[in-house]
Amino acid sequence: MQVYSQAQTYVSKHRCKADIIAIILEAAASGGTTKAKIYYRSFMTYQRLKGYLLLLEENGLIEYWKEGHLYKTTTKGIHALQAYNAMRDLIEF
């Protein structure tokens, strides 16, 4: 029996946009985190991460606090993450 860590499950060749967004929202849901920590947890290039962060900010799923240089998942983002997790639970066999 082989045990996989949470980080290993995120590393795959074919992650959909929803998977990547969920990883970012989850990383920032714990009261705020830096861009560097999101970068290391998401396993993507810095340029791609910047694009996703901008997309999430524009849609109100994540917010940036300038004073602490932190990203935090908004209430709307938490709801989106819960919906994503519920969907994953339904389709996993």
Secondary structure, 3 states (H helix, E strand, C coil): CCCCCHHHHHCCCCCCHHHHHHHHHHHHCCCCECHHHHHHHHCCCHHHHHHHHHHHHHCCCEEEECCCCEEEECHHHHHHHHHHHHHHHHHCC
